[in-house]
Amino acid sequence: MTKSTPTTAWQNHWHRHPGVRSGAELSLGERAADKMRNAMGSWPFVFGFFAVMIAWALTNTWLLERVLHHKAFDPYPYILLNLFLSMMAGVQAAALLIAAKRSDSIASEVAMHTASNTDDIKVLINENTELTSAVKRNTDLLDELHRHVTAIGTHLGALAGEFEPPPPPEAASEG
């Protein structure tokens, strides 16, 4: 049993689908949207975001004011941080829309690939059905020919009367 390479939960594998464009086939914007979606929709991003928020609060409240006794550049209630978060929310909304548009594009490519495969399979099934029907017709003809040949042989045997066919060569040499 071979051991597979472990993958992380936030990785996606759309680029491996045969119906989805990837790599050099994508525009710069599409590649950026994929990277942004994969980064922003991950646990490392969430934990990194919390780390920055905690570092901001600790730096302004504890380090600058209490340890170094300097004036904090953004004292509590962190108005500058709120401004940055509001700007970031606006940019994230646009980024999420771009990522959603890219996801729709991927889903559309997969659907088109599936539809194409479905059409190909329907054609193959129809061809298979036609071949099966042709084999059935030929088998029926062969059965009918077999019945006719058997009937002719029986009829010829009745006309010949007592005529017996000669023995096979092996039986003649044994006697």
Secondary structure, DSSP 8 states (H G I E B T S, - for coil): --------TT---GGGSTTS--GGGS-HHHHHHHHHHHHHTSHHHHHHHHHHHHHHHIIIIIIIIIIS----SS-TTTHHHHHHHHHHHHHHHHHHHHHHHHHHHHHHHHHHHHHHHHHHHHHHHHHHHHHHHHHHHHHHHHHHHHHHHHHHHHHHHHHHTT------HHHHHH-
